[in-house]
Amino acid sequence: MSSPRSVAGRKPTAAARETKGWLGANRFLLLRRASQLGFLGLFLIGPISLWLARNGRLEQAWWPVKGNLASSVTLDTLPLTDPYMLLQGLLAGHLPETAALTGALIVLLFYGLIGGRLYCAWFCPINPVTDAAGWLRRTLKIKTSPTPPESLRRWLLLATLLVSLITGGIAWEWVNPISMLHRALIFGAGAAWGVVAAVFLYDLLFAARGWCGHVCPVGAFYGLLGKFALLRVAAPRRRACDDCMDCFKVCPEPQVIRPALKAAGQDHPLILSSDCTTCGRCVDVCSQDVFRLTTRFNRSES
Amino acid sequence: MTDKPDMPANSRRRFLQQSAAAIGGACVLGLGVGLYGNQANALAPTALRPPGALAEEDFLAACVRCGLCVRACPYDTLKLATLGEPVPTGTPFFTARDVPCEMCEDIPCVPACPTGALDHALTDINEARMGLAVLIDQEQCLNYLGLRCDVCYRVCPVIDEAITLERYHNPRSDRHALLLPTVHSEHCTGCGKCEQACVLPDASAIKVLPRPLAQAKAADHYRKGWEEKDKAGGSLIGDQIQLPVRGLDTGEAP
């Protein structure tokens, strides 16, 4: 740490707001929230229009997307299926119909080529929940106990596959808060709120970024899937870095920044770790414009 | 995990410790998930699966809980189980007493299933086996009391095959007939129309149960003499001595 500054207690967005304005300091955050809401909205148009139609306020229900994150049909033609869930089903002993296989292949290709944990940051409905817990934890300055090791999620991913194989059921679906929340919003809730609240409280009180960063095997699956994906965050202007630590404070996976920013173990400024969710929050909060969203082939520095 | 060729010994130790903790944690969580799953797989007997559903164990390996069958159902029969209901969370089911299966001829819920948890080979709804109707409370069934309610029989979409009215002597009045609704397992689809229509308040006298719960299995070595006789074209034990039947041959009541 070459230039010590008195920045320890400040809000991580404060400096960026001064240099780039409020909009510039929240660009990716706003885009992400819009993406999350829009994505959920596509699933909700059908059920809401059905409700309106039944109350006589709409001629006919319209279903742009049917189903939920597990499997869906868009405009009655495009099938999409969660490949992680289908993999568990395969191990549990069921060979699915072509619709599910095609759907899973499309999803595999998308995240495998574009960006694995893009799913976590831009589409997953649990992300706003854990983001809110993280924001509240920072605001209230809650100290958490030691978090479980970051590799737990990959072992848990392996464990869910093994449990599926042994018990002959789709193991993670007994617990998965993502599908419970998504289903709750689209099909009705039951006690699913309890599970979502548990994730929120876990991240708030027990482990910083605990769920998405250490436990969730869905994120681990998409992370591994996007190992060689195209879209990457890079630190091309890393020479301008003033060590303010703002990016580390907001990053959901802070361990991924150092190799690119400080050239630790690598020469190029690309964040290639598959843990990076490509959320772009570091691009937002950096007052020196160090970061940029780019492709894995762009190793240029400026 | 980044490769560090010159990793010092104590960070290697820490790595091993953390890995051990992670593996241990994953094992405990995995075991917990497995055990919890066993319990969470319990299916209430009043919850019936959609037509074409695989046997329950296979169904749970195949169903991704997407709800596309629910959306395909034109009668709002199917629901996805929410957490806390006595049905594996997120899986589709219906409650016959509330909304039975209307047995659509094109069975829209089946082709909607992306994984085949609802078997796409089912194309004739009469071949569906969602459960089996059982006239379970004979003490309250009006037909068993000697009345002509017949509602379960009348509403049956496979009338005169899945449910027939069998005539028996009414021993109470000694001069009337009992017309007893009788379910035939080789034709009953388990749609639940009978259970929904039963005129009794609250619970129905006739209930659709999951087939494994409703049905017994004959022991492998059991043979029915009359069937064997037909197959053999005659009695298997030869002619028997005809004993006189006393009292009846005179035509007089004893």
Boltz contact constraints between the chains, C-beta under 6 A:
constraints:
  - contact:
      token1: [A, 66]
      token2: [B, 68]
      max_distance: 6.0
  - contact:
      token1: [A, 66]
      token2: [B, 71]
      max_distance: 6.0
  - contact:
      token1: [A, 67]
      token2: [B, 66]
      max_distance: 6.0
  - contact:
      token1: [A, 67]
      token2: [B, 67]
      max_distance: 6.0
  - contact:
      token1: [A, 67]
      token2: [B, 68]
      max_distance: 6.0
  - contact:
      token1: [A, 68]
      token2: [B, 66]
      max_distance: 6.0
  - contact:
      token1: [A, 68]
      token2: [B, 67]
      max_distance: 6.0
  - contact:
      token1: [A, 70]
      token2: [B, 64]
      max_distance: 6.0
  - contact:
      token1: [A, 70]
      token2: [B, 65]
      max_distance: 6.0
  - contact:
      token1: [A, 70]
      token2: [B, 66]
      max_distance: 6.0
  - contact:
      token1: [A, 71]
      token2: [B, 64]
      max_distance: 6.0
  - contact:
      token1: [A, 71]
      token2: [B, 66]
      max_distance: 6.0
  - contact:
      token1: [A, 71]
      token2: [B, 114]
      max_distance: 6.0
  - contact:
      token1: [A, 85]
      token2: [B, 64]
      max_distance: 6.0
  - contact:
      token1: [A, 89]
      token2: [B, 61]
      max_distance: 6.0
  - contact:
      token1: [A, 92]
      token2: [B, 61]
      max_distance: 6.0
  - contact:
      token1: [A, 93]
      token2: [B, 61]
      max_distance: 6.0
  - contact:
      token1: [A, 94]
      token2: [B, 61]
      max_distance: 6.0
  - contact:
      token1: [A, 94]
      token2: [B, 62]
      max_distance: 6.0
  - contact:
      token1: [A, 96]
      token2: [B, 115]
      max_distance: 6.0
  - contact:
      token1: [A, 96]
      token2: [B, 116]
      max_distance: 6.0
  - contact:
      token1: [A, 97]
      token2: [B, 115]
      max_distance: 6.0
  - contact:
      token1: [A, 97]
      token2: [B, 116]
      max_distance: 6.0
  - contact:
      token1: [A, 99]
      token2: [B, 114]
      max_distance: 6.0
  - contact:
      token1: [A, 100]
      token2: [B, 114]
      max_distance: 6.0
  - contact:
      token1: [A, 100]
      token2: [B, 115]
      max_distance: 6.0
  - contact:
      token1: [A, 148]
      token2: [B, 25]
      max_distance: 6.0
  - contact:
      token1: [A, 149]
      token2: [B, 18]
      max_distance: 6.0
  - contact:
      token1: [A, 149]
      token2: [B, 21]
      max_distance: 6.0
  - contact:
      token1: [A, 149]
      token2: [B, 22]
      max_distance: 6.0
  - contact:
      token1: [A, 151]
      token2: [B, 22]
      max_distance: 6.0
  - contact:
      token1: [A, 152]
      token2: [B, 22]
      max_distance: 6.0
  - contact:
      token1: [A, 152]
      token2: [B, 25]
      max_distance: 6.0
  - contact:
      token1: [A, 155]
      token2: [B, 22]
      max_distance: 6.0
  - contact:
      token1: [A, 155]
      token2: [B, 23]
      max_distance: 6.0
  - contact:
      token1: [A, 155]
      token2: [B, 26]
      max_distance: 6.0
  - contact:
      token1: [A, 156]
      token2: [B, 26]
      max_distance: 6.0
  - contact:
      token1: [A, 156]
      token2: [B, 29]
      max_distance: 6.0
  - contact:
      token1: [A, 159]
      token2: [B, 26]
      max_distance: 6.0
  - contact:
      token1: [A, 159]
      token2: [B, 30]
      max_distance: 6.0
  - contact:
      token1: [A, 163]
      token2: [B, 30]
      max_distance: 6.0
  - contact:
      token1: [A, 163]
      token2: [B, 33]
      max_distance: 6.0
  - contact:
      token1: [A, 163]
      token2: [B, 34]
      max_distance: 6.0
  - contact:
      token1: [A, 167]
      token2: [B, 34]
      max_distance: 6.0
  - contact:
      token1: [A, 168]
      token2: [B, 61]
      max_distance: 6.0
  - contact:
      token1: [A, 169]
      token2: [B, 37]
      max_distance: 6.0
  - contact:
      token1: [A, 169]
      token2: [B, 60]
      max_distance: 6.0
  - contact:
      token1: [A, 169]
      token2: [B, 61]
      max_distance: 6.0
  - contact:
      token1: [A, 171]
      token2: [B, 33]
      max_distance: 6.0
  - contact:
      token1: [A, 174]
      token2: [B, 33]
      max_distance: 6.0
  - contact:
      token1: [A, 174]
      token2: [B, 36]
      max_distance: 6.0
  - contact:
      token1: [A, 174]
      token2: [B, 37]
      max_distance: 6.0
  - contact:
      token1: [A, 174]
      token2: [B, 40]
      max_distance: 6.0
  - contact:
      token1: [A, 175]
      token2: [B, 33]
      max_distance: 6.0
  - contact:
      token1: [A, 183]
      token2: [B, 90]
      max_distance: 6.0
  - contact:
      token1: [A, 187]
      token2: [B, 67]
      max_distance: 6.0
  - contact:
      token1: [A, 187]
      token2: [B, 80]
      max_distance: 6.0
  - contact:
      token1: [A, 188]
      token2: [B, 82]
      max_distance: 6.0
  - contact:
      token1: [A, 190]
      token2: [B, 82]
      max_distance: 6.0
  - contact:
      token1: [A, 190]
      token2: [B, 83]
      max_distance: 6.0
  - contact:
      token1: [A, 190]
      token2: [B, 84]
      max_distance: 6.0
  - contact:
      token1: [A, 191]
      token2: [B, 83]
      max_distance: 6.0
  - contact:
      token1: [A, 191]
      token2: [B, 84]
      max_distance: 6.0
  - contact:
      token1: [A, 192]
      token2: [B, 83]
      max_distance: 6.0
  - contact:
      token1: [A, 265]
      token2: [B, 2]
      max_distance: 6.0
